C-alpha cells in the first residue's frame, strides 16, 4: 500500500514579501555591482571601487550602495555613459 504524499511545508511570513499576493510574480531585479559586471564595464573589484568612490549615479542620483536593487528602465551612469537596465 502506498503512503500518501506529505503536505507541503507551510511558509512563514518571512518567506514572502508582504506586498505580494498569491500568484503575483516578482519584478526582476539586479544588484548594481552585478549590473556593471554584466555590462562589461568593470570587474567585481572595479565595480566596488567605482560605486563606493562616488562615480556611479542611478536615475540621476549618486549611489554608493553596491547591492542597490535595479529594476527595468533604471538608468545607470558611469563616466558620462548611460546604461539602461533591461531584464527578462
C-alpha positions in Angstrom: 0.0 0.0 0.0 1.4 3.4 -1.0 1.8 6.2 1.5 0.0 9.4 0.7 2.3 12.3 -0.3 3.3 14.6 2.5 1.7 18.0 2.6 3.8 21.0 1.6 5.7 22.7 4.3 3.9 25.9 5.4 5.6 29.1 4.6 6.5 31.6 7.2 5.7 35.3 6.7 9.5 35.9 6.2 9.4 33.7 3.1 7.2 36.1 1.1 7.1 39.9 0.7 4.0 41.5 2.3 3.4 43.4 -0.9 3.0 40.3 -2.9 -0.3 38.4 -3.3 -0.6 34.8 -4.2 0.1 34.2 -7.9 1.7 37.6 -8.5 5.2 37.4 -10.0 8.0 39.4 -8.5 9.6 42.1 -10.7 13.1 41.1 -11.8 16.0 43.0 -10.3 19.7 43.0 -10.4 22.3 44.4 -8.0 24.2 47.5 -9.1 27.6 45.9 -8.9 26.4 42.8 -10.8 24.9 45.1 -13.5 28.2 46.8 -14.1 29.9 43.5 -14.4 27.2 42.2 -16.8 27.6 45.3 -19.0 31.3 44.6 -19.2 32.4 48.0 -17.8 34.0 46.6 -14.7 35.2 43.5 -12.8 33.7 42.8 -9.4 36.5 44.7 -7.6 36.4 47.6 -10.0 32.7 47.9 -9.7 33.0 48.0 -5.9 35.6 50.8 -6.1 33.6 52.8 -8.7 30.4 52.6 -6.7 31.9 53.3 -3.3 34.1 56.0 -4.8 31.0 58.0 -5.8 31.5 57.6 -9.6 28.1 56.0 -10.3 24.6 57.5 -10.5 21.3 55.7 -10.6 18.4 57.6 -12.1 20.4 60.9 -11.8 21.3 60.4 -8.1 24.7 59.4 -6.6 24.6 55.8 -5.5 27.3 54.3 -3.2 25.5 51.0 -2.3 26.8 48.1 -4.3 23.8 46.0 -3.5 21.3 48.6 -4.7 18.5 46.8 -6.4 18.0 47.9 -10.0 14.7 47.5 -11.9 13.8 47.6 -15.6 14.3 51.0 -17.1 16.6 52.3 -14.3 19.4 54.4 -15.7 22.9 53.9 -14.5 25.6 56.5 -15.5 29.3 55.9 -15.3 31.9 58.2 -17.0 29.3 60.1 -18.9 27.8 56.9 -20.4 24.2 56.0 -19.5 23.2 52.3 -19.3 19.5 51.4 -19.2 18.5 48.3 -17.3 16.6 45.7 -19.4 15.9 42.4 -17.6 13.9 39.4 -18.7 
